[in-house]
Amino acid sequence: MSSSLIHMSANEWRVIVVRAWREGSQVRVRLLAEGDGKRSWVVSGTAEALAVVQTLLEELDAADETPPATPG
């Protein structure tokens, strides 16, 4: 797999931090997305974590469909 650096504008990326740990017999996952503190989730298990990540990536995908604002 080859990789190259690509310049990305602010509308093309999001910071998503994922932390996971074992709590008893289950996996707990904390997800943080850039923005205010309201964009933070603690979920149980991978299915719930994947649902949050999917939503965040869909937001990014939708932002890609929005034409860039023209400077005024």
C-alpha positions in Angstrom: 0.0 0.0 0.0 1.4 3.3 -1.0 0.6 6.5 0.8 1.1 10.2 -0.1 0.4 13.4 1.7 -2.7 15.2 0.5 -3.5 18.8 1.5 -7.0 19.0 2.9 -9.1 22.1 3.7 -11.1 22.4 6.9 -14.2 21.2 5.2 -12.6 17.9 4.2 -11.6 16.5 7.6 -12.7 16.0 11.1 -10.8 15.0 14.2 -12.3 11.9 15.8 -10.6 10.4 18.8 -11.5 6.8 19.9 -10.5 5.4 23.3 -11.5 1.9 24.3 -11.1 -0.1 27.5 -12.4 -3.2 29.2 -15.0 -2.7 31.9 -15.9 -6.1 33.4 -17.0 -8.3 30.6 -17.7 -5.6 28.1 -15.8 -3.1 26.1 -16.5 0.6 26.7 -15.6 3.1 24.0 -15.3 6.9 24.3 -15.5 8.9 21.1 -14.7 12.6 20.9 -15.3 14.7 17.8 -13.9 18.2 17.2 -16.1 21.0 18.4 -17.6 21.7 21.8 -17.8 19.2 24.6 -21.2 18.1 23.5 -19.7 16.0 20.8 -18.5 13.2 23.1 -20.0 9.8 23.5 -19.3 6.8 25.8 -20.9 3.6 24.5 -20.8 -0.1 25.2 -19.5 -2.4 22.6 -18.3 -2.1 19.0 -21.7 -2.0 17.4 -22.6 1.2 19.2 -19.1 2.7 18.6 -19.4 1.9 14.9 -22.8 3.6 14.7 -21.3 6.8 16.1 -18.3 6.7 13.8 -20.7 6.1 10.9 -22.8 9.1 11.8 -19.7 11.3 12.0 -18.4 10.1 8.7 -21.8 10.7 7.1 -21.6 14.3 8.3 -18.3 14.6 6.6 -19.7 13.0 3.4 -22.6 15.5 3.5 -20.2 18.4 3.9 -18.5 17.3 0.7 -21.7 17.7 -1.2 -22.1 21.3 0.0 -20.4 23.7 -2.5 -17.7 25.9 -0.9 -18.8 29.3 0.2 -17.7 32.1 -2.0 -15.7 34.8 -0.3 -17.6 38.0 0.0 
